[in-house]
């Protein structure tokens, strides 16, 4: 009696792995891995996200001060902030003598020094690096929160319109067209400037003042994009065989939508969410620059630019004696890297999740 021994080589194992059927998400991930631009963009965004969430507290603990702490010795006699990589006297109190022709008098004996990696932010002499990190947290929090709110509203209304059809579809569609016709940037600025209903709500200190209001305003005026995506997809799938089979087994409409239809809506919504976060970052900057967004002393990327240049209604004239170029370059660079990386990642995800894609 002889026994046969089958030897599986590395090539055979790889071939069997290739022949194994893959799910749609595994196929999408395989396609996405081949897109180096999308992978690098995703890594850049994750690095930015880590920097603005965990990097701020870490840097604050290392340097021993916070983003709102003023340093009078970080400002010259002309109110020009110090430059990057400058050691300044570590004291929050200005001498009683005040400014004179040559600047502030020496601090009390025994006063140590602290490092300003990116210099000071302006006349108050606050740490620009910490302001940039904590400001990025606020800007991304507004962008992500507004995107999630818009997705929630749009998914509910779009699913109801697309699946139920009839009068529900007509009412939701006309309401969507009405909201789309609004100049929502103008409405956000108008409401944010005149209504202070929830501007002071911080959810027990979890958010800065004005953040929740800006989230709600942006989400309330941008939900129509996901609503139209979900409605279109629901209309395409509500007559599919698997939907009829689920209905024949006695499944309710809510269960059919939640279990059988919404999973097919996730891929386009995921791509939209990536692009919407990038758009909402720019929207937060624009609304804040127009004077209706996040207000000082809370830092955001928009308020950092507004602190340097003022707002549209109250601009600060350019003065080379008091203005430093990096106060504009650094927030602008952070905004550019965030928006560009999200757009490239969203484009890569769109091609990877497209079942008709050839990659």
C-alpha positions as CSV (number, residue, x, y, z in Angstrom):
1,X,0.0,0.0,0.0
2,X,1.5,3.2,-1.1
3,X,0.6,6.7,0.0
4,X,1.0,9.8,-2.1
5,X,2.4,12.9,-0.6
6,X,1.3,16.2,-2.2
7,X,3.9,18.9,-2.0
8,X,2.5,22.4,-2.2
9,X,5.0,24.8,-3.5
10,X,5.0,28.5,-2.9
11,X,3.9,29.2,-6.4
12,X,0.9,26.7,-6.0
13,X,-0.1,28.4,-2.7
14,X,0.0,31.8,-4.4
15,X,-2.0,30.5,-7.3
16,X,-4.6,29.1,-5.0
17,X,-4.7,32.4,-3.1
18,X,-5.4,34.2,-6.4
19,X,-8.2,31.8,-7.3
20,X,-9.9,32.3,-3.9
21,X,-13.1,34.4,-4.4
22,X,-12.8,37.8,-2.9
23,X,-15.5,40.0,-1.5
24,X,-16.2,43.5,-2.9
25,X,-14.3,45.2,-0.1
26,X,-11.3,43.0,-0.5
27,X,-11.3,43.7,-4.3
28,X,-11.6,47.5,-3.5
29,X,-8.7,47.3,-1.1
30,X,-6.5,45.4,-3.7
31,X,-7.2,48.1,-6.2
32,X,-6.6,50.9,-3.7
33,X,-3.2,49.4,-2.8
34,X,-2.1,49.7,-6.4
35,X,-2.8,53.5,-6.3
36,X,0.3,54.9,-4.8
37,X,-0.9,58.5,-4.9
38,X,-4.1,57.6,-2.9
39,X,-2.0,55.6,-0.4
40,X,0.5,58.4,0.1
41,X,-2.4,60.9,0.4
42,X,-4.1,58.8,3.0
43,X,-0.9,58.5,5.0
44,X,-0.5,62.3,4.9
45,X,-4.0,62.9,6.1
46,X,-3.6,60.3,8.9
47,X,-0.4,62.1,9.9
48,X,-2.2,65.4,10.0
49,X,-5.1,63.9,11.9
50,X,-2.7,62.5,14.5
51,X,-0.8,65.8,14.8
52,X,-3.9,67.9,15.4
53,X,-5.5,65.4,17.9
54,X,-2.6,63.9,19.9
55,X,0.2,66.2,18.8
56,X,-1.2,69.3,20.4
57,X,-1.3,67.9,24.0
58,X,2.1,66.2,23.5
59,X,3.8,69.4,22.4
60,X,2.1,71.4,25.1
61,X,3.4,69.1,27.7
62,X,6.9,69.2,26.3
63,X,7.1,73.0,26.2
64,X,5.2,73.6,29.4
65,X,2.5,76.1,28.1
66,X,-0.8,76.1,26.2
67,X,-2.0,77.6,22.9
68,X,-3.7,80.6,24.6
69,X,-0.8,81.6,27.0
70,X,0.5,85.1,26.2
71,X,4.3,85.7,26.2
72,X,5.1,89.5,26.3
73,X,8.8,88.8,25.5
74,X,7.8,87.0,22.3
75,X,6.9,90.4,20.8
76,X,9.3,93.2,19.8
77,X,8.9,96.9,20.4
78,X,6.9,97.3,17.2
79,X,4.6,94.4,18.1
80,X,6.4,92.2,15.6
81,X,6.3,88.5,16.8
82,X,9.6,86.6,17.1
83,X,10.6,84.1,14.4
84,X,10.8,80.3,14.3
85,X,13.1,78.5,16.7
86,X,13.4,81.3,19.2
87,X,13.9,81.0,22.9
88,X,11.8,83.6,24.8
89,X,11.5,84.4,28.5
90,X,9.0,82.0,30.1
91,X,6.7,84.4,31.8
92,X,3.1,85.5,31.2
93,X,3.3,88.8,33.0
94,X,4.4,92.0,31.3
95,X,6.6,94.3,33.4
96,X,4.9,97.3,34.9
97,X,7.1,99.7,32.9
98,X,5.6,98.6,29.6
99,X,7.1,99.1,26.2
100,X,9.8,101.7,25.5
101,X,12.0,102.5,22.5
102,X,14.2,99.5,22.9
103,X,11.6,97.0,24.0
104,X,10.7,95.4,27.4
105,X,13.2,95.6,30.3
106,X,14.7,92.3,31.5
107,X,12.4,89.9,33.3
108,X,12.9,89.1,37.0
109,X,16.0,87.1,37.9
110,X,15.5,83.3,37.8
111,X,13.1,83.4,34.9
112,X,13.7,80.5,32.5
113,X,13.2,80.4,28.8
114,X,10.9,78.4,26.5
115,X,11.2,77.4,22.9
116,X,8.9,78.7,20.2
117,X,9.4,76.3,17.3
118,X,7.4,78.2,14.8
119,X,7.6,81.6,16.4
120,X,4.9,83.7,18.0
121,X,1.4,84.3,16.5
122,X,1.0,88.1,16.9
123,X,0.9,90.9,19.4
124,X,0.0,88.6,22.2
125,X,3.0,86.4,21.7
126,X,1.3,83.0,21.8
127,X,3.0,79.9,20.5
128,X,2.2,79.6,16.7
129,X,2.9,75.8,16.7
130,X,0.4,75.1,19.4
131,X,-2.1,77.5,17.8
132,X,-1.7,75.7,14.5
133,X,-2.1,72.2,16.0
134,X,-5.1,73.1,18.2
135,X,-6.6,75.1,15.4
136,X,-6.4,72.1,13.1
137,X,-8.3,70.1,15.6
138,X,-11.1,72.6,15.6
139,X,-11.2,72.9,11.8
140,X,-11.3,69.1,11.3
141,X,-13.8,68.7,14.1
142,X,-16.1,71.2,12.4
143,X,-15.6,69.5,9.0
144,X,-16.0,65.9,10.1
145,X,-19.0,66.8,12.4
146,X,-20.8,68.7,9.7
147,X,-20.1,65.9,7.2
148,X,-21.6,63.3,9.6
149,X,-24.7,65.4,10.2
150,X,-25.2,65.9,6.5
151,X,-24.8,62.2,5.9
152,X,-27.4,61.4,8.6
153,X,-30.0,63.8,7.3
154,X,-29.3,63.0,3.6
155,X,-29.4,59.2,4.1
156,X,-32.7,59.3,5.9
157,X,-34.4,61.6,3.5
158,X,-32.9,60.0,0.4
159,X,-33.7,56.5,1.5
160,X,-37.4,57.4,2.2
161,X,-37.7,59.2,-1.1
162,X,-36.0,56.5,-3.2
163,X,-37.6,53.4,-1.6
164,X,-41.1,54.7,-0.9
165,X,-41.5,56.8,-4.1
166,X,-44.8,58.5,-4.8
167,X,-45.8,61.5,-2.7
168,X,-42.9,61.0,-0.3
169,X,-40.4,61.2,-3.2
170,X,-42.2,64.2,-4.7
171,X,-42.1,66.1,-1.4
172,X,-38.5,65.2,-0.5
173,X,-37.3,66.0,-4.1
174,X,-38.9,69.4,-4.2
175,X,-37.6,70.2,-0.7
176,X,-34.1,69.1,-1.8
177,X,-34.4,71.3,-4.9
178,X,-35.4,74.2,-2.7
179,X,-32.4,73.8,-0.3
180,X,-30.1,73.4,-3.3
181,X,-31.3,76.8,-4.7
182,X,-30.2,78.6,-1.5
183,X,-26.9,80.4,-1.5
184,X,-25.9,78.4,1.5
185,X,-22.6,80.3,2.2
186,X,-24.6,83.5,2.4
187,X,-27.1,81.9,4.7
188,X,-24.5,80.4,7.0
189,X,-22.7,83.8,7.3
190,X,-26.0,85.6,7.9
191,X,-27.3,83.1,10.6
192,X,-23.8,82.8,12.2
193,X,-23.5,86.5,12.5
194,X,-27.0,87.3,13.8
195,X,-28.1,84.3,15.7
196,X,-26.3,83.2,18.9
197,X,-28.7,80.5,19.9
198,X,-26.2,77.6,20.3
199,X,-22.9,79.4,19.9
200,X,-22.2,79.0,23.6
201,X,-23.0,75.3,23.7
202,X,-19.9,73.3,24.4
203,X,-21.4,70.0,25.4
204,X,-19.9,70.2,28.9
205,X,-16.6,71.5,27.7
206,X,-16.1,68.9,25.0
207,X,-16.2,71.5,22.3
208,X,-15.0,75.1,22.0
209,X,-17.6,77.9,21.7
210,X,-19.0,78.3,18.3
211,X,-17.9,74.9,17.0
212,X,-21.3,73.1,17.5
213,X,-23.2,76.0,15.9
214,X,-20.9,75.9,12.8
215,X,-21.3,72.1,12.5
216,X,-25.0,72.4,12.6
217,X,-25.1,75.3,10.1
218,X,-22.9,73.6,7.6
219,X,-24.5,70.2,8.0
220,X,-28.0,71.7,7.7
221,X,-27.2,73.3,4.3
222,X,-25.2,70.5,2.7
223,X,-27.3,67.4,3.3
224,X,-28.8,67.5,-0.2
225,X,-25.7,65.9,-1.9
226,X,-25.9,62.6,0.0
227,X,-29.7,62.7,-0.2
228,X,-29.6,62.7,-4.0
229,X,-26.9,60.0,-4.0
230,X,-29.0,57.7,-1.7
231,X,-32.3,58.4,-3.6
232,X,-30.8,57.5,-6.9
233,X,-29.3,54.3,-5.6
234,X,-32.5,53.3,-3.9
235,X,-34.5,53.8,-7.0
236,X,-32.1,51.5,-8.9
237,X,-32.2,48.7,-6.3
238,X,-35.8,48.7,-5.0
239,X,-37.0,46.5,-7.9
240,X,-34.1,44.0,-7.6
241,X,-34.7,40.3,-7.1
242,X,-33.1,40.2,-3.7
243,X,-35.4,43.0,-2.5
244,X,-38.5,41.0,-3.8
245,X,-37.2,37.9,-2.1
246,X,-36.8,39.7,1.2
247,X,-40.3,41.1,0.9
248,X,-41.7,37.6,0.2
249,X,-40.1,36.3,3.4
250,X,-42.1,38.9,5.4
251,X,-39.3,41.4,6.0
252,X,-40.6,44.9,6.8
253,X,-39.6,47.9,4.8
254,X,-37.4,49.3,7.5
255,X,-35.5,46.0,7.6
256,X,-35.2,45.8,3.9
257,X,-33.7,49.3,3.7
258,X,-31.4,48.8,6.6
259,X,-30.2,45.3,5.8
260,X,-30.4,44.9,2.1
261,X,-30.2,48.4,0.5
262,X,-28.1,50.6,2.7
263,X,-25.0,48.4,2.3
264,X,-25.1,49.2,-1.4
265,X,-25.1,52.9,-0.6
266,X,-22.1,52.8,1.6
267,X,-19.4,52.9,-1.1
268,X,-20.5,56.1,-2.8
269,X,-21.3,57.8,0.5
270,X,-17.8,56.9,1.7
271,X,-16.3,58.6,-1.3
272,X,-18.5,61.6,-0.8
273,X,-17.6,61.8,2.9
274,X,-13.9,62.0,2.0
275,X,-14.5,64.8,-0.4
276,X,-17.0,66.6,1.8
277,X,-14.6,66.8,4.7
278,X,-12.1,68.6,2.4
279,X,-14.8,71.0,1.2
280,X,-16.0,71.7,4.8
281,X,-12.4,72.5,5.9
282,X,-12.4,75.2,3.2
283,X,-15.9,76.3,4.2
284,X,-14.9,76.7,7.8
285,X,-12.0,78.8,6.8
286,X,-14.2,80.9,4.5
287,X,-17.0,81.4,7.0
288,X,-14.5,82.3,9.8
289,X,-12.7,84.7,7.5
290,X,-16.1,86.3,6.8
291,X,-16.5,86.8,10.6
292,X,-19.3,84.3,11.2
293,X,-17.3,81.2,12.2
294,X,-15.0,80.3,15.1
295,X,-14.1,83.4,17.1
296,X,-10.9,84.2,19.1
297,X,-9.4,83.2,21.5
298,X,-10.4,79.8,20.1
299,X,-7.9,79.0,17.3
300,X,-8.8,77.4,14.0
301,X,-7.1,77.5,10.7
302,X,-9.6,80.1,9.6
303,X,-9.2,82.2,12.8
304,X,-5.4,82.1,12.4
305,X,-5.7,83.7,9.0
306,X,-8.4,86.1,10.2
307,X,-6.1,87.2,13.1
308,X,-3.4,88.2,10.6
309,X,-5.6,89.7,7.9
310,X,-8.8,90.6,9.7
311,X,-12.2,89.7,8.3
312,X,-13.9,90.8,5.1
313,X,-15.8,93.6,7.0
314,X,-12.8,94.6,9.2
315,X,-9.6,93.9,7.3
316,X,-6.2,94.5,8.7
317,X,-3.9,96.6,6.4
318,X,-0.6,95.0,5.6
319,X,2.2,96.4,7.7
320,X,5.7,94.9,7.1
321,X,6.9,96.2,10.5
322,X,4.4,94.1,12.4
323,X,3.5,91.2,10.1
324,X,5.5,88.0,9.6
325,X,5.0,85.9,6.5
326,X,4.8,82.5,8.2
327,X,1.6,83.6,10.0
328,X,0.0,83.3,6.5
329,X,2.1,80.6,5.0
330,X,1.8,78.0,7.8
331,X,-2.0,77.9,8.1
332,X,-2.4,78.1,4.3
333,X,0.1,75.1,3.9
334,X,-1.8,73.1,6.5
335,X,-5.1,73.8,4.7
336,X,-3.6,72.9,1.3
337,X,-2.1,69.6,2.5
338,X,-5.3,68.5,4.2
339,X,-7.6,69.4,1.3
340,X,-5.3,68.0,-1.4
341,X,-4.6,64.7,0.4
342,X,-8.4,64.2,1.0
343,X,-9.2,64.9,-2.6
344,X,-6.6,62.5,-3.9
345,X,-7.7,59.8,-1.4
346,X,-11.3,60.3,-2.4
347,X,-10.5,60.0,-6.1
348,X,-8.5,56.8,-5.4
349,X,-11.4,55.4,-3.3
350,X,-13.9,56.2,-6.1
351,X,-11.9,54.3,-8.7
352,X,-11.2,51.4,-6.3
353,X,-14.9,51.0,-5.3
354,X,-16.2,51.3,-8.8
355,X,-17.2,47.7,-9.8
356,X,-16.6,48.6,-13.5
357,X,-13.1,49.8,-12.8
358,X,-10.3,48.0,-14.6
359,X,-7.7,48.4,-11.9
